[in-house]
């Protein structure tokens, strides 16, 4: 039985029929969710007891029906370490319980609700593969590959499969909900709240689906859960009210970590005990603060009690002071460029991607121009440049904690002078820098000569897809720059003629079939363009499709007509009217710059009507323009 018609991409000559029996759980493997869990350290034995023994947690864990628990706690108090322990050590129930998890992170890969639901589905179907065809076939037939980005449909599939009696008991851990982007977070909270309220009224079906959500105690999250917490107080466990117990557990960690350091450095017992005593005397401790402070002890010179105590007798009073101290030892120029790239990146970059990005300069024209270090040496370079502030897990580069990003990035409209490091990164400038790196990279000579034939032994689309992926893997940073240069250009608001001319060149892709970056971009989940033997299109058309306002303005100013080769998806104006992110801005440019030359066809109006985000505003502009045109004709 066939269940889906999968679009074959640019220039494709056939539609691929996918058989239901070929569908695998890997369909939902859209992120490296396991790595984000494993970024967090394992708990020290004897810790997290404040939570595991808490009556609210025990009541939630032992309840016989569907249930929800929201754990809130301040930054650096060990929420994510706890979440990892709950998953890895299976502390949420018996061996038969299926535990699924997702750790949100403030980047494009891990900050959205659809990625979370895909990860939960991947884990659920890997454990219960018999449920896959039963619960997914109709949804994939309806949505095709767009299912991976359809929150409502994913939620329906997940709750249907997870509440199937064959799934048994299912528990989902959603960590750091505060790092989910706000629109998705609000939607997820709404659906969680709705799920819980409905489950209260249902009879016990013999199995249960439970959610455990952790976050910072933000007001907007509290408001989202307010209907539940107001009527059912046990839905929330406020870790910020358990600071004394958490502090006691931090003392256990101090003892264990100081013992480890003493063994590594062969410290005498009296020195070890002195260090332990001094650290326990410091008030307002958090796990993150302790981690940063102990790093100072490990790197300190000398082994005597006096020398080591000197290190912590003036310890950083806050995490921010610890960050300043760590970065104060760094090579500033190298560290700043690296940190700007990490902060601006839409997803964590790999070592090889960081290597290329750091070496690209204004004069770079090909890979041979780059003085690449290689993964091993670049890893050492990063450690020397930024110390503990940056961590590397599975060859991917991260800031040590979400608070590290908040420490670095200058807030909007902030008037105070930044310290040497605190709030020293202007996000707009960082985005501009990374956008320029991406643009230069995509204009490399290697990519201008790109040709990828399909494997003659495979169907056209499958052969082309595998060839494109292989090509991207051979060219470090290409997957990133191809998928994100448009986002960076939009965010950076680059309007200088030099750079607009470069980005306009990147829009000159014809039908896209022989363009390296577009071949990669069109396979990603970020692009939903409708293709079927698409003819060659104008540069203006593609600028409008990609939502590039400065490039569109430049092309219109240079006298290019909007009604060039139309194709099945319409002309450039139609593409502008259909653009969900910047439709109003783009159509306004056509109206302002070309006036009477703009032909408002039925297809253009239909495109605007189908624009769910800015369609009303686009329609208003079009109707106003049509009215002005008719008035001028009457005057004549």
C-alpha positions as a printed Julia matrix, in Angstrom:
636×3 Matrix{Float64}:
   0.0    0.0     0.0
   1.38   3.42   -0.94
   0.82   6.24    1.5
   2.71   9.29    0.29
   3.68  11.26   -2.77
   7.03  12.75   -1.9
   7.97  15.88   -3.87
  11.07  15.15   -5.89
  12.75  18.53   -5.53
  14.04  20.98   -8.12
  14.25  19.74  -11.66
  12.84  16.32  -10.75
  11.27  14.28  -13.48
   9.16  11.9   -11.41
   7.21  11.57   -8.16
   8.49   8.92   -5.76
   5.97   6.56   -4.2
   7.0    5.48   -0.7
   5.65   2.18    0.59
   4.22   1.98    4.09
   6.24  -1.12    4.86
   9.42   0.88    4.16
   8.65   3.5     6.8
  11.09   3.44    9.74
  11.3    5.29   13.09
  14.25   7.21   11.57
  11.63   9.27    9.68
  11.35  11.24   12.94
  15.09  11.54   13.66
  15.28  15.26   12.91
  17.76  16.37   15.6
  20.71  15.14   17.63
  18.56  15.07   20.75
  20.71  12.48   22.53
  23.77  14.74   22.43
  21.88  17.52   24.18
  21.04  15.22   27.04
  24.6   13.98   27.33
  26.04  17.52   27.45
  24.96  17.56   31.07
  27.15  15.78   33.64
  25.99  12.68   35.49
  24.74  13.3    39.01
  26.96  12.64   42.0
  25.57   9.79   44.14
  23.48  11.15   46.99
  22.28  14.22   45.08
  18.86  14.98   43.55
  17.37  13.35   46.66
  15.56  16.6    47.5
  13.47  15.96   44.38
  13.3   12.16   44.39
  11.96  12.12   47.97
   9.65  15.09   47.55
   5.97  14.21   48.25
   4.83  16.05   45.1
   7.14  14.02   42.87
   6.23  10.75   44.58
   2.52  11.44   44.18
   3.01  12.21   40.47
   5.18   9.13   39.9
   2.8    6.79   41.7
  -0.45   8.12   40.28
  -2.41   5.58   38.24
  -3.55   7.89   35.43
  -2.21  10.43   32.94
  -0.42  13.19   34.81
   1.72  16.32   34.51
   4.44  17.72   36.77
   6.16  21.06   36.21
   9.45  21.52   38.07
  10.73  25.1    38.19
  14.1   26.16   39.61
  16.61  28.99   39.24
  19.57  28.84   36.77
  22.5   26.66   37.8
  20.55  24.59   40.33
  20.99  21.29   38.51
  17.66  20.89   36.67
  19.24  19.36   33.58
  21.53  17.1    35.62
  18.41  15.88   37.41
  16.58  15.35   34.11
  19.47  13.31   32.74
  19.54  11.17   35.9
  15.78  10.54   35.67
  16.22   9.28   32.1
  19.54   7.41   32.32
  18.95   5.81   35.71
  15.28   5.09   35.01
  14.15   6.75   38.22
  10.62   7.4    37.0
   9.09   3.94   37.28
   9.58   0.25   36.63
  11.72  -1.27   33.88
   8.63  -1.67   31.69
   8.05   2.11   31.51
   9.02   3.76   28.22
  10.91   6.99   28.97
  11.2    9.57   26.17
  13.09  12.83   26.52
  13.91  16.12   24.87
  16.3   18.76   26.22
  15.49  22.16   24.76
  18.39  24.43   23.85
  18.4   28.01   22.61
  19.38  27.25   19.02
  17.52  26.62   15.79
  17.94  22.86   15.98
  16.66  22.34   19.51
  14.43  25.3    20.39
  11.16  24.28   18.73
   8.22  22.09   19.67
   8.11  20.1    16.42
  11.71  18.92   16.95
  10.68  17.87   20.47
   7.67  15.89   19.26
   9.71  14.24   16.49
  12.3   13.18   19.07
   9.6   11.75   21.35
   8.06   9.86   18.42
  11.45   8.53   17.34
  12.1    7.12   20.81
   8.57   5.75   21.17
   8.59   3.97   17.8
  12.11   2.62   18.34
  10.78   0.95   21.49
   7.39  -0.04   20.06
   7.88  -0.37   16.3
   4.57  -2.23   16.02
   2.78   1.06   16.74
   4.36   2.96   13.87
   2.22   1.92   10.92
  -0.89   1.79   13.07
  -0.67   5.46   14.05
   1.29   7.25   11.34
   0.14   6.08    7.9
  -2.87   8.36    7.57
  -0.93  11.41    8.82
   1.93  10.91    6.37
  -0.54  10.36    3.55
  -2.14  13.7     4.44
   0.98  15.75    5.23
   3.83  13.93    3.47
   7.23  15.14    4.7
   5.61  18.35    5.98
   4.41  16.24    8.91
   7.79  16.85   10.59
   6.91  20.54   10.9
   3.19  20.24   11.63
   2.8   20.63   15.41
  -0.91  19.79   15.6
  -0.57  16.65   13.49
   2.56  15.5    15.37
   0.82  16.03   18.7
  -2.15  13.96   17.53
   0.13  11.15   16.32
   2.15  11.14   19.52
  -0.76  11.2    21.97
  -2.57   8.55   19.92
   0.43   6.21   19.86
   1.55   6.9    23.44
  -1.92   6.22   24.85
  -2.32   2.99   22.88
  -2.54   0.18   25.44
   0.18  -1.69   23.53
   2.61   1.13   24.45
   2.17   0.52   28.15
   3.18   3.33   30.49
   4.98   6.22   28.78
   6.77   9.08   30.56
   8.12  12.13   28.73
  10.8   14.39   30.19
  10.91  17.87   28.61
  13.89  19.74   30.03
  14.52  23.52   29.91
  11.18  24.55   28.43
  12.28  28.18   28.92
  14.79  27.68   26.08
  12.03  26.77   23.63
  11.13  29.72   21.4
   8.18  31.57   22.84
   5.55  30.9    20.19
   6.23  27.16   20.31
   6.48  27.19   24.1
   3.08  28.85   24.42
   1.54  26.32   22.06
   3.13  23.37   23.86
   1.94  24.6    27.26
  -1.58  25.03   25.87
  -1.63  21.46   24.57
  -0.09  20.05   27.76
  -2.66  21.86   29.86
  -5.48  20.69   27.57
  -4.18  17.11   27.67
  -4.07  17.11   31.47
  -7.53  18.64   31.91
  -9.08  16.11   29.53
  -7.27  13.17   31.11
  -8.71  14.03   34.54
 -12.22  13.34   33.23
 -11.34  10.05   31.5
 -11.55   6.6    33.04
  -8.35   4.62   33.57
  -7.48   2.75   30.37
  -4.88   0.47   32.01
  -1.82   2.47   30.94
  -0.73   6.07   31.42
   1.06   8.92   29.68
   2.88  11.35   31.94
   4.86  14.52   31.31
   7.59  15.99   33.5
   8.56  19.52   32.42
  11.44  21.56   33.85
  12.12  25.27   33.38
  13.24  28.43   35.06
  10.46  30.07   37.13
   9.51  32.55   34.42
   6.27  34.48   34.81
   5.07  33.72   31.28
   5.45  29.98   31.86
   3.69  30.26   35.21
   0.84  32.12   33.52
   0.57  29.35   30.93
   0.14  26.69   33.59
  -1.9   28.96   35.9
  -5.29  27.28   35.36
  -3.8   23.97   36.48
  -1.61  25.22   39.31
  -4.47  27.31   40.7
  -6.89  24.37   40.86
  -4.42  21.52   41.34
  -1.34  22.77   43.26
   0.47  19.42   42.94
   1.03  20.06   39.22
   3.97  22.32   40.18
   7.06  21.62   42.26
   8.93  24.88   42.91
  12.63  24.07   43.26
  13.36  27.71   44.1
  11.65  27.02   47.44
  14.03  24.14   48.15
  17.27  26.15   48.12
  18.42  24.94   51.54
  18.12  21.28   50.58
  19.82  21.92   47.24
  22.64  23.71   49.08
  23.09  20.68   51.33
  23.43  18.46   48.28
  25.96  20.84   46.76
  28.07  20.13   49.85
  28.01  16.43   48.87
  29.23  17.39   45.39
  31.96  19.57   46.89
  33.24  16.64   48.94
  33.23  14.28   45.93
  34.81  16.74   43.48
  37.49  17.95   45.9
  38.37  14.32   46.59
  38.77  13.73   42.83
  41.0   16.79   42.48
  43.08  15.72   45.47
  43.66  12.29   43.94
  44.62  13.74   40.56
  47.0   16.31   42.04
  48.21  14.1    44.93
  47.19  16.62   47.57
  47.64  15.94   51.26
  44.55  15.2    53.35
  44.83  18.41   55.36
  44.92  20.45   52.13
  41.91  18.56   50.75
  39.91  19.11   53.94
  40.83  22.8    54.04
  39.63  23.26   50.46
  36.41  21.41   51.18
  35.72  23.43   54.33
  36.36  26.77   52.61
  34.08  25.98   49.66
  31.28  24.88   51.99
  31.48  28.21   53.85
  30.66  30.26   50.76
  26.96  31.31   50.66
  24.52  31.2    47.73
  26.25  28.34   46.0
  24.92  26.79   42.78
  26.12  23.78   40.82
  27.24  25.97   37.95
  29.2   28.3    40.25
  30.87  25.28   41.87
  31.82  23.81   38.5
  33.51  27.05   37.44
  35.24  27.56   40.81
  36.64  24.01   40.95
  38.08  24.52   37.5
  40.14  27.36   39.0
  41.43  24.98   41.69
  42.35  22.3    39.16
  44.37  24.76   37.08
  46.05  26.5    40.02
  49.81  26.26   40.39
  51.27  24.69   43.5
  49.96  22.01   45.83
  50.29  23.59   49.28
  47.27  24.54   51.31
  48.25  28.2    51.23
  48.58  28.38   47.44
  45.32  26.56   46.78
  43.4   28.41   49.45
  44.61  31.67   47.91
  42.75  30.61   44.77
  39.4   30.27   46.57
  39.82  32.8    49.37
  38.77  35.35   46.8
  36.39  33.19   44.82
  34.03  34.67   42.26
  30.95  35.69   44.19
  28.69  35.04   41.22
  28.66  33.0    38.05
  29.2   36.21   36.08
  32.41  36.95   38.0
  33.54  33.4    37.25
  32.87  33.96   33.55
  34.89  37.19   33.57
  37.76  35.38   35.25
  37.76  32.48   32.78
  37.65  34.73   29.73
  40.16  37.12   31.27
  42.85  34.47   30.71
  41.95  34.03   27.05
  43.58  35.37   23.92
  41.03  38.11   23.4
  41.04  38.5    19.61
  40.73  34.74   18.97
  38.15  34.26   21.7
  35.94  37.13   20.52
  35.67  35.86   16.96
  34.93  32.33   18.1
  32.33  33.44   20.62
  30.61  35.71   18.1
  30.31  32.77   15.7
  28.94  30.45   18.4
  26.42  33.05   19.62
  25.19  33.96   16.13
  24.99  30.39   14.8
  21.51  28.97   14.3
  22.63  25.55   15.47
  25.79  24.21   17.19
  28.65  23.98   14.73
  30.96  20.99   14.45
  34.72  21.31   14.9
  35.28  21.1    11.14
  32.62  23.79   10.52
  34.15  26.08   13.15
  37.55  25.45   11.57
  36.35  26.68    8.16
  34.33  29.6     9.55
  37.27  30.93   11.56
  39.64  30.81    8.61
  37.4   32.46    5.99
  38.51  36.02    5.25
  37.4   38.74    2.86
  39.85  37.56    0.23
  39.04  33.84    0.47
  37.91  32.34   -2.83
  38.33  28.58   -2.33
  39.22  25.96    0.28
  42.88  26.11   -0.72
  42.98  29.67    0.62
  42.1   28.46    4.13
  44.73  27.59    6.73
  42.69  24.81    8.34
  43.8   23.26   11.64
  41.91  19.97   11.47
  39.54  18.72   14.16
  42.17  17.65   16.7
  44.25  20.82   16.62
  41.17  23.05   16.39
  39.79  21.38   19.51
  42.98  22.26   21.39
  42.9   25.78   19.94
  39.35  26.28   21.25
  40.31  25.09   24.71
  43.27  27.42   24.79
  41.21  30.33   23.45
  38.13  30.07   25.67
  38.88  27.58   28.42
  35.9   26.2    30.3
  33.55  28.79   28.77
  33.15  26.56   25.7
  32.5   22.82   25.79
  32.87  20.26   23.0
  30.55  17.25   22.96
  30.44  14.73   20.09
  32.63  17.12   18.04
  30.0   19.87   18.38
  30.85  23.19   20.01
  28.64  24.69   22.74
  28.75  27.43   25.34
  29.01  25.89   28.79
  25.51  26.98   29.87
  22.58  29.12   28.77
  23.72  31.74   31.3
  26.99  32.03   29.35
  25.06  33.32   26.34
  23.07  35.7    28.52
  26.34  36.92   30.01
  27.92  37.63   26.62
  25.11  39.15   24.58
  24.36  42.83   24.96
  20.68  43.4    25.63
  18.58  45.52   23.3
  18.55  49.23   24.21
  21.12  48.69   26.95
  22.76  52.02   27.78
  25.44  51.05   30.29
  28.98  50.45   29.11
  29.8   46.74   28.72
  32.52  45.22   30.89
  35.46  43.56   29.21
  33.34  40.47   28.51
  29.92  40.89   30.08
  27.42  42.07   27.44
  30.34  42.68   25.09
  28.84  40.84   22.09
  26.56  42.9    19.88
  24.26  40.24   18.43
  23.55  42.27   15.32
  27.27  42.61   14.55
  27.83  38.93   15.28
  25.07  38.0    12.86
  26.54  40.29   10.23
  29.95  38.71   10.64
  28.58  35.18   10.28
  26.4   36.18    7.33
  29.47  37.56    5.53
  31.37  34.35    6.27
  28.5   32.31    4.79
  28.25  34.51    1.68
  31.97  34.36    0.97
  31.92  30.62    1.47
  29.03  29.98   -0.93
  30.82  32.01   -3.62
  33.85  29.69   -3.47
  35.08  28.56   -6.89
  34.39  24.91   -6.06
  30.67  25.59   -5.77
  30.44  27.59   -8.99
  31.61  24.48  -10.85
  29.12  22.2    -9.1
  27.49  19.36  -11.0
  25.91  16.36   -9.27
  24.5   13.65  -11.54
  21.98  11.15  -10.19
  23.14   7.59   -9.65
  21.96   5.7   -12.68
  21.1    2.74  -10.49
  18.61   4.67   -8.36
  15.41   6.61   -9.06
  16.23  10.19  -10.03
  15.31  11.86   -6.74
  16.92   9.25   -4.47
  20.1    9.21   -6.53
  20.31  12.99   -6.57
  19.63  13.25   -2.83
  22.38  10.8    -1.9
  24.83  12.52   -4.27
  24.05  15.98   -2.84
  24.45  14.75    0.73
  27.77  13.14   -0.12
  28.92  16.39   -1.74
  27.94  18.41    1.35
  29.75  16.01    3.66
  32.96  16.41    1.64
  32.84  20.21    1.97
  32.93  21.3     5.59
  30.58  24.15    6.55
  28.59  23.86    3.28
  25.57  22.27    4.96
  25.44  25.16    7.44
  26.09  28.07    5.07
  23.62  26.71    2.47
  20.81  26.28    4.99
  21.3   29.45    7.03
  22.82  32.23    4.91
  19.37  33.62    4.1
  18.4   33.74    7.78
  21.65  35.49    8.68
  21.31  38.05    5.88
  17.74  38.82    6.95
  18.73  39.19   10.61
  21.84  41.27    9.91
  20.03  43.79    7.62
  23.04  44.04    5.32
  22.32  46.89    2.91
  25.76  47.88    1.6
  25.93  47.72   -2.22
  28.99  45.45   -2.12
  27.28  42.77   -0.05
  23.89  43.14   -1.73
  25.57  42.47   -5.07
  27.11  39.3    -3.62
  23.82  38.02   -2.19
  22.08  38.88   -5.45
  24.59  36.59   -7.2
  23.51  33.81   -4.85
  19.94  34.32   -6.08
  20.96  33.73   -9.69
  20.18  30.01   -9.62
  17.91  29.54  -12.64
  15.93  26.37  -11.95
  18.23  25.46   -9.06
  19.34  22.11  -10.45
  23.0   23.12  -10.9
  23.41  25.28   -7.82
  25.41  23.73   -4.97
  23.92  25.67   -2.08
  20.35  25.44   -3.35
  20.55  21.68   -3.91
  21.32  21.32   -0.2
  18.86  23.98    0.95
  15.95  22.52   -1.03
  16.36  19.17    0.72
  16.12  20.7     4.17
  13.0   21.05    6.28
  13.31  24.84    6.07
  12.19  25.08    2.46
   8.68  24.25    1.3
   8.8   25.52   -2.28
   6.49  23.73   -4.7
   8.29  22.18   -7.63
   7.45  20.09  -10.63
   9.7   20.51  -13.66
  10.23  24.16  -12.67
  11.5   26.3   -15.59
  14.35  28.76  -15.2
  13.34  31.71  -13.03
  14.63  35.26  -12.74
  16.94  36.55  -10.02
  14.12  38.84   -8.86
  11.82  35.86   -8.52
  14.23  34.0    -6.23
  15.0   37.1    -4.17
  11.26  37.38   -3.49
  10.93  33.66   -2.71
  13.77  33.91   -0.17
  12.35  37.09    1.38
  15.45  39.2     0.7
  14.16  42.76    0.82
  17.38  44.68    0.09
  18.13  42.48   -2.91
  14.56  42.83   -4.19
  14.75  46.63   -3.84
  18.08  46.71   -5.67
  16.75  44.6    -8.56
  13.58  46.67   -8.88
  15.59  49.89   -8.84
  17.72  48.57  -11.67
  14.69  48.32  -13.94
  14.04  44.58  -13.99
  10.46  43.76  -14.93
   8.35  41.79  -12.49
   6.65  39.8   -15.2
   9.61  37.83  -16.44
   9.31  34.13  -17.11
   6.34  33.0   -15.03
   6.62  29.24  -14.5
   4.19  27.06  -12.59
   4.68  28.98   -9.34
   4.0   32.36  -10.84
   6.05  35.51  -11.32
   8.14  37.4    -8.81
   5.19  39.44   -7.56
   3.24  36.27   -6.94
   6.2   34.86   -5.01
   6.35  38.07   -2.97
   2.63  37.95   -2.21
   2.94  34.36   -1.03
   5.97  34.95    1.21
   4.71  34.34    4.75
   7.58  36.07    6.56
   8.03  39.24    4.51
   5.12  39.36    2.08
   3.96  42.83    3.11
   7.45  44.36    2.8
   8.13  42.71   -0.56
   4.79  43.59   -2.17
   5.17  47.16   -0.89
   8.51  47.36   -2.72
   6.91  46.21   -5.99
   4.12  48.74   -5.62
   6.39  51.62   -4.58
   9.17  50.99   -7.1
   7.33  49.81  -10.2
   3.83  51.25   -9.8
   1.87  50.91  -13.04
   4.13  48.15  -14.39
   2.97  45.74  -11.71
   0.28  43.41  -13.07
  -2.01  42.18  -10.33
  -3.23  38.94  -11.84
  -5.72  36.46  -10.45
  -2.8   34.21   -9.46
  -1.19  37.04   -7.49
  -4.44  37.67   -5.62
  -4.8   33.95   -4.93
  -1.25  33.84   -3.6
  -2.0   36.68   -1.2
  -5.25  35.05   -0.11
  -3.36  31.86    0.7
  -0.76  33.69    2.81
  -1.83  32.8     6.35
   0.59  35.17    8.1
   0.51  38.46    6.21
  -2.11  37.78    3.55
  -4.58  40.42    4.78
  -1.95  43.17    4.69
  -0.75  42.04    1.27
  -4.32  42.02   -0.05
  -4.87  45.54    1.27
  -1.78  46.77   -0.6
  -2.86  45.04   -3.81
  -6.42  46.39   -3.64
  -5.13  49.87   -2.93
  -2.77  49.64   -5.9
  -5.56  48.36   -8.17
  -7.78  51.23   -7.05
  -5.05  53.8    -7.71
  -4.45  52.33  -11.16
  -8.15  52.51  -12.06
  -8.34  56.12  -10.82
  -5.4   57.11  -13.01
  -6.98  55.43  -16.03
 -10.26  57.32  -15.46
  -8.35  60.6   -15.21
  -6.8   59.88  -18.59
